[in-house]
Amino acid sequence: MLTDFGIILLFLIISVLFVGAGLVTAALLRPSRPNPVKNSTYECGEHPWGGSWVRFNPRFYVIALVFLVFDVELVLLFPWAVVFKDLGWFAFLAMLVFFAVLVVGLAYDWAKGYLEWDKPSPQTPKLEDLVLPKKIFHKQQKDS
Amino acid sequence: MINEFILALPLLLIAIGSILVLMLDAATRNKQIVYYTSILVLLGLGISAGYTLQFDVAIIAQADKTISANTIFYGGMSAVFDIIFAMGGLLTLFASREYLQRNYKEINECYSLVLLAVVGMVVIAHSNSLIMLFLGVELMSIVFYILTGFFRNREHALEAALKYFILGSFASGFLLYGIALIYGSTGSLILSDISQQIASGNYNSIYLSIGLGLMTVGLCFKVAAFPFHQWAPDVYYGSPTAISGFLCTSGKAAALVALVVVAKNVLSVETSNVNYLLESTTARNILAGISACTMIIGNLSALAQKNVKRMLAYSSVAHAGYILMGIVACSTEGFYAVAFYCAVYLFMQVGAFAIVGFIEFRDEGNMLISDYADLRTTHPALAAAMACFMLSLAGIPPFGGFFGKYFLFVAAIKSGYLWLTLIAVVASIISMYFYIGLILTMYFKNNENPINVGKMQGTKLTVALSIIGVILLGIMPNVFYGLFNFTF
């Protein structure tokens, strides 16, 4: 007799076998003609450039965090919306409390200004900073 | 018949209060308002917990619990721990304000984060369901990761935060996997149901044993018990000193409550299942081994430390070992002893960390034991207070630490763990060396330029309250024991 966990294990084994069998058959059947363009990373038609481990701007993290709040909300909202009629007012109130907590999160972000997109303020170097101080400049002139 | 909302008052108060403080910060950005509201919320938690403590267990058992669907445990032990956590939060707030101001880093988020951590702890103490337990542990841990890296421009603070985050999330994974296996084995997440299933022998013993083992690993990590204690010194050293006191007292107490909650429902039950792999005595023997190793390793490592903060961090590992003895005993008396020691430990360790944080002054100066030489001439009151805390940590009467250890030892001996008690006695004798060593340095060593770090304001309150707590629990332990009008 299989227990419930046994069935899950069976599913795991079958899924691994299924994928493995597909890959092995493809490897046996397909012709192998590699060239540099074919081996390069697919970038939606763009020319691949640089490594993928680049630093990106931390403001994206803020957006991702705010997004996460509402992403998780949806996961809980869908099942609730399906059975909402049968559960009645209690479930409705419970969901309202849940929303209230989420709205507090959004309001906090808003009030603290995290929803503003930080515009970079690049510091353009001034001409006098770029030119060497006069003393050093003259010294270099003399030396050369 | 009591309304469930009255019983849930501490939980509701702290949960709503912590969000309120967060919103107040966003709305007003006034440090005074945020700080005093946080204090009010914690006071409210303590008072409402004291109010629910008066209800009898039988009355609470009859109460209608449809709203929480029996996933929350009310009154009794959880109320006692609510008071402990409220006290921990208050002492931390008093000490941290001055500390943060001295380091030019008074950000309001610190106060709301402390409150959110207390919410997590309170949820753990109230959990009657493994999911609630996990939620509480996670809420607390995530806040702790942030608090650890609060000084984000200090290198070792960042290192500590990252280390804590990665290892901590790994441990949470263990905990969650253990919970999943226990659910698979017994078919329930409600702890009282699981306990009934075990008593009737109606479960899968292999899954339950593996699940319990994994849960123990996860929780032992959060407690910083022996094989999983490596993160503790780095984290307690890297986080802001006023906060380290919070991490290693309230945080540890919360993780120990989680162990108590699991132990009282799972380990203290006689099973009728014949092929029980990890029966109660085996599990308790394993825990006893962990406890013995924790106290010996913690105290031996503390011996070698030159930095006061690291010394206290290692000693907190050792104290986790002592407290585990109460869980090993797995009797009502043992759990009482755990609650008592958590309370005493809170006062002495938070007090000691508050003094360290004050003497640190600015940018982590004066952290070595040798810096404390001749403290009695410049700060006589501070030196006396520190001596009190050190003597209490070493377990010397008339301070609370003595009775804390006494109750734990008695509970362990009564459950037949004499060998563990002997090891604990040896370990606490080892610990005397560095506790008393610090006192000797403060009083009998000369220092050409003894440190002077000005006058105390907020920290004074923490230190005074801690001393009162340590001495009161030491001379009148029955006052605290009077709170235990309940059975586990």
HADDOCK unambig.tbl for C-alpha pairs under 7 A between the chains (distance, minus, plus):
assign (segid A and resid 108 and name CA) (segid B and resid 23 and name CA) 6.28 0.50 0.50
assign (segid A and resid 108 and name CA) (segid B and resid 26 and name CA) 5.73 0.50 0.50
assign (segid A and resid 111 and name CA) (segid B and resid 26 and name CA) 5.51 0.50 0.50
assign (segid A and resid 111 and name CA) (segid B and resid 27 and name CA) 6.66 0.50 0.50
assign (segid A and resid 112 and name CA) (segid B and resid 26 and name CA) 5.86 0.50 0.50
